[in-house]
Amino acid sequence: MDSAIGIQYDGLFPEHVEKTLPPLYSNENKTPKDTMVQVKFFNAGGVGTWYATEYDTKSKMFFGWVDLGSPELGYFSLEELQGYTGPLGLGIERDILFSPRPLSEIKVMYD
């Protein structure tokens, strides 16, 4: 546990976080204001931020806002996030201080 903030890191994508994400296509007819981003992943050693709004447990695919230098909505896989190791030996992390918020708030940061 990090005594400074009182939060324990419990892995990239623990079950309690997985349960917060609706299935793929659940937000298909919603506006960005009505679509909630539930989890944020980031590259600890470089470029890359992923904001997940939906998840499929069978295919282990997410849908959400992806910024790899040119931000856009798209799909990304848990296996790719878990398997990445950067040049400094760092991988992808989950932002444990991130609070769920509407996708519209995330998109505004990239305008």
C-alpha positions, 0 to 999 in steps of 0.5 A: 500500500502506498502510505502517502495516498492510502491506495493499494495497486492491485494489478492492471485489470482486477475483477472489481474494475472489470465489473464496472465496464458494460459489454461492447456496443452498450454505449452505441446510441449514447452521446459522449456526455452520456458515455462513462469512461470507467478506467484509464491505462497509460504507458509508464515509459512513453506515449500511449493512453487508453480510456475504456468505456466498454469491455468484452470478457470473451474476446478481452477487447475494450472500446474507448478513447485511445491516444497513441499520438493521434487520439480517436475512438477505437478497440484495444485488447487486454492482451496487448496492454499486458504484453507490452514492455517498453525500452526502459522495461516499463509496461502499461499501468492502470491509473489508480487515481482515475475517477470515472467521468463522461467521455465528453470530458476526456475528449475536451482535453484533446481539443 
